[in-house]
Amino acid sequence: MKNGFSVFLAAFIALGLSWCGFVLGPAKQLGAEKQAAVLNSSDVYPIQRTGDAALGLQVYRANGCAACHTEQVRQDGVVCDVVLMKPGKNPAVVSNLVSTLKLTGLTKDEADAASDQITAAGGSVETHIIPVGTDIARGWGLRQSVAADFLYDTPVQLGSLRAGPDLANVGARLPDFNWQLVHLYAPSAVAKNSAMPPFRYLFELRKIGDTPSPDAVQFPEGFAPPAGCEVVPTPEAKQLAAYLLSLKADAPLYEAPFTPVTTKP
Amino acid sequence: MSENPTSENLGGASVLASRIDASCRVPLLALFGGAAVWLVVGLVLSLAAIMTFHNPDMFADCPFLTYGRAQAAANDALLYGFCIPAGLGVMLWIFARLSQTELALPLVPVVAANIWHLGVLVGTVAILIGDSTGFAWLEFPRGGSVLLFTAFLLIAISAVATFGQRRERELYPSHWFLLAALFWFPWIYSTANLLLITHHPVRGVAQMAIDFWFANNLIFVWLSLVGLGTAFYFLPKLAGRPLQSHYLALFAFWTLILFGTWMGITVSAPLPAWMPAASSAAAVLTLVPLLAVAVIAVKTVRGSAAACNGGPLCHVKFGTAAFILSGLMLIASACPQFSRVTEFTWFAPAQVQWQMLGFFAIVMGGAIYELLPRVMGFGLPFPKFVRLQHWLFMVGIVLWAGSLAVGGVEQGMRLGNPLTPFADSTDAALMFLRAGTTGLLFILLGSLLFAANIFAMTFKWKLALAKTVIALIKSPLEAGEVKS
């Protein structure tokens, strides 16, 4: 490196390469992404947030919720279960097959082989796809998070630390609006020993006037405000809770397939 | 002659050296003064943030210091408020010294330093009042980032002009690292701001890819370029031995910028699979520059007769070692096997703290203690603070970042087992967070000592300046000027 220009050139090449890879590439590839089709359905995913939920994302951003919460479910892979739907014309053989064959926790190929055997015997089967992984076992999501989940978010609040639980699917996990408000006002009221700071500044503690506010938060026993007072959420609190309820990554997609469980076995 | 910093300050060169130093005085004071303030402010905000884990109820009624805001403000105050201006100040001085000329356009960096610190103030206040952009490490809204960008360009103009008028044409290794850093920041900062902080940002997770790329290129690559450029200047100078060797440094430079810039995409990010894979591969390759830097540092310092004694040499040596450790932590967290445990835990914040405070701040501290007495023309007002600050920082960062890292692994092992309740993982980390707070207090104390030296020097200089002015006013007029 004899002169300033060669240093400039070196830096230009090195940074230019990674810029093409990690900025230009994704901006072209992901920036043009459109709504995806939900598997086995005519629906599209995701639906853009509206109203309070859309405003709530900005409350989430302003208060730095992503400092402690991720919105990103990880998955180790999928397993397949073969489920017998109808025994068909030859129930004895089929039930014999079902009891001898391994039908749960299979790979795709094993599942195909098993379902071929049963179908050949006259039974009709369905193959269920079940994502596995720690986050899914914790009940944080039905499948891994994929690019489509964040299509309409600005800013995308992926988060990088789990000082609190993942929120990718919190709207499906904890769908009670009042629960969310109680949790924001006094986390320890609903989650014992919670490390989350209470967000009391998003609420107003006030004397009950002539008529109690219809919005007032309903507390569990032992956590109610002093007699004659009520806790009323500010618009920000309501928006934040609406946003949390709108966090539902529950659509099976081509890149993240799973079989929605309708009834528990 | 400037090719080898050890040969400076001999004979007639010392007159020139003191002229060069004097030309840097006002710009450096402006940059370092603000940096010292932001270091203290950033650490106080860090402390306020971590208090939430001692008592979650603490700021429940105070929106400005809620964890999510205080933490982001603390990070940005440390990175943009302290690290970057301190690095730029040291860079200007090194450029002037290596060029053997006075600083070019000295007024420009003075103005720029004030614009920069104003930008940090605007940005930090914006975060605290809830105006953060929501992108990690890019939280300053447009008002702040425009000021920062302008200020950086102005300082770069002065630095490049000084570089251009150099008398010693041959480049020294520090030149490569620092010049690359001058080029790096405007590119990554403008890219990130233009694509993310506009009315029509890129859509969806592409935002995250760009944010990851930006944060890695700023915190890992930029800080490493400036920190290593500084270390490669001061290590030989303080140890009294030439840098071993220029070829190895060139190798470290190329591999660092080629591989380091591809890191930063987290392993399980919901991005096309090739991106985390490319990042992991780059992380493994980044072992090469780390190794090269380790060899350079050891070979340069080994056999040196210079005593360390808690002085600037100690700072730079510890800082270089900290760079290796921080790099290894970053590489480890990019390996899928290791990141299964550490992803989404306190391990990543620990690495960033180690990089910013353990490596960069300590190298800059050593450099500033070494160059400031020369620049000011008088010794440090509290010379004993240098050693004390070094110890406070060393013990503090080991306790602080060490606790976070160990806490992160403990947290991750519980997080990775679905049968362990989630609360157990937070509780496991909580203990370490609380222990680490002691370390943070040590660092804060050290930063106060650092600020004390800088402000006492500024005050002493201003007092001397005022005295000269008063003496000038009071001095009897020349006979010819007296009117009858």
Chai-1 contact restraints between the chains, C-beta under 6 A:
chainA,res_idxA,chainB,res_idxB,connection_type,confidence,min_distance_angstrom,max_distance_angstrom,comment,restraint_id
A,M1,B,L171,contact,1.0,0.0,6.0,A-B,restraint_1
A,M1,B,W176,contact,1.0,0.0,6.0,A-B,restraint_2
A,V7,B,W176,contact,1.0,0.0,6.0,A-B,restraint_3
A,V7,B,L179,contact,1.0,0.0,6.0,A-B,restraint_4
A,A11,B,A180,contact,1.0,0.0,6.0,A-B,restraint_5
A,A11,B,F183,contact,1.0,0.0,6.0,A-B,restraint_6
A,A14,B,I257,contact,1.0,0.0,6.0,A-B,restraint_7
A,A14,B,L258,contact,1.0,0.0,6.0,A-B,restraint_8
A,A14,B,T261,contact,1.0,0.0,6.0,A-B,restraint_9
A,L15,B,W187,contact,1.0,0.0,6.0,A-B,restraint_10
A,L15,B,T261,contact,1.0,0.0,6.0,A-B,restraint_11
A,S18,B,T261,contact,1.0,0.0,6.0,A-B,restraint_12
A,S18,B,W262,contact,1.0,0.0,6.0,A-B,restraint_13
A,F22,B,A209,contact,1.0,0.0,6.0,A-B,restraint_14
A,F22,B,W213,contact,1.0,0.0,6.0,A-B,restraint_15
A,V23,B,T191,contact,1.0,0.0,6.0,A-B,restraint_16
A,V23,B,I210,contact,1.0,0.0,6.0,A-B,restraint_17
A,V23,B,W213,contact,1.0,0.0,6.0,A-B,restraint_18
A,P26,B,A206,contact,1.0,0.0,6.0,A-B,restraint_19
A,P26,B,A209,contact,1.0,0.0,6.0,A-B,restraint_20
A,A27,B,V202,contact,1.0,0.0,6.0,A-B,restraint_21
A,A27,B,A206,contact,1.0,0.0,6.0,A-B,restraint_22
A,L30,B,G204,contact,1.0,0.0,6.0,A-B,restraint_23
A,L30,B,V205,contact,1.0,0.0,6.0,A-B,restraint_24
A,L30,B,A206,contact,1.0,0.0,6.0,A-B,restraint_25
A,G31,B,V202,contact,1.0,0.0,6.0,A-B,restraint_26
A,G31,B,R203,contact,1.0,0.0,6.0,A-B,restraint_27
A,G31,B,A206,contact,1.0,0.0,6.0,A-B,restraint_28
A,E33,B,G204,contact,1.0,0.0,6.0,A-B,restraint_29
A,R61,B,G134,contact,1.0,0.0,6.0,A-B,restraint_30
A,A62,B,G130,contact,1.0,0.0,6.0,A-B,restraint_31
A,N63,B,T66,contact,1.0,0.0,6.0,A-B,restraint_32
A,N63,B,G68,contact,1.0,0.0,6.0,A-B,restraint_33
A,G64,B,G68,contact,1.0,0.0,6.0,A-B,restraint_34
A,G64,B,R69,contact,1.0,0.0,6.0,A-B,restraint_35
A,G64,B,A72,contact,1.0,0.0,6.0,A-B,restraint_36
A,C65,B,G68,contact,1.0,0.0,6.0,A-B,restraint_37
A,A67,B,G68,contact,1.0,0.0,6.0,A-B,restraint_38
A,A67,B,Q71,contact,1.0,0.0,6.0,A-B,restraint_39
A,T70,B,F344,contact,1.0,0.0,6.0,A-B,restraint_40
A,R74,B,S268,contact,1.0,0.0,6.0,A-B,restraint_41
A,T134,B,G416,contact,1.0,0.0,6.0,A-B,restraint_42
A,T134,B,P418,contact,1.0,0.0,6.0,A-B,restraint_43
A,A137,B,P418,contact,1.0,0.0,6.0,A-B,restraint_44
A,R138,B,P418,contact,1.0,0.0,6.0,A-B,restraint_45
A,S145,B,P270,contact,1.0,0.0,6.0,A-B,restraint_46
A,V146,B,P270,contact,1.0,0.0,6.0,A-B,restraint_47
A,A147,B,G204,contact,1.0,0.0,6.0,A-B,restraint_48
A,A147,B,V205,contact,1.0,0.0,6.0,A-B,restraint_49
A,A147,B,P270,contact,1.0,0.0,6.0,A-B,restraint_50
A,F150,B,G204,contact,1.0,0.0,6.0,A-B,restraint_51
A,F150,B,V205,contact,1.0,0.0,6.0,A-B,restraint_52
A,L151,B,G204,contact,1.0,0.0,6.0,A-B,restraint_53
A,T154,B,P201,contact,1.0,0.0,6.0,A-B,restraint_54
A,P155,B,G134,contact,1.0,0.0,6.0,A-B,restraint_55
A,P155,B,F135,contact,1.0,0.0,6.0,A-B,restraint_56
A,V156,B,Q207,contact,1.0,0.0,6.0,A-B,restraint_57
A,V156,B,M208,contact,1.0,0.0,6.0,A-B,restraint_58
A,L158,B,M208,contact,1.0,0.0,6.0,A-B,restraint_59
A,L161,B,F344,contact,1.0,0.0,6.0,A-B,restraint_60
A,R162,B,F344,contact,1.0,0.0,6.0,A-B,restraint_61
A,P165,B,F422,contact,1.0,0.0,6.0,A-B,restraint_62
A,A195,B,P56,contact,1.0,0.0,6.0,A-B,restraint_63
A,A195,B,T426,contact,1.0,0.0,6.0,A-B,restraint_64
A,P197,B,T52,contact,1.0,0.0,6.0,A-B,restraint_65
A,P197,B,P56,contact,1.0,0.0,6.0,A-B,restraint_66
A,P197,B,A60,contact,1.0,0.0,6.0,A-B,restraint_67
A,P197,B,Y67,contact,1.0,0.0,6.0,A-B,restraint_68
A,P198,B,A60,contact,1.0,0.0,6.0,A-B,restraint_69
A,R200,B,A60,contact,1.0,0.0,6.0,A-B,restraint_70
A,R200,B,D61,contact,1.0,0.0,6.0,A-B,restraint_71
A,Y201,B,D61,contact,1.0,0.0,6.0,A-B,restraint_72
A,Y201,B,P63,contact,1.0,0.0,6.0,A-B,restraint_73
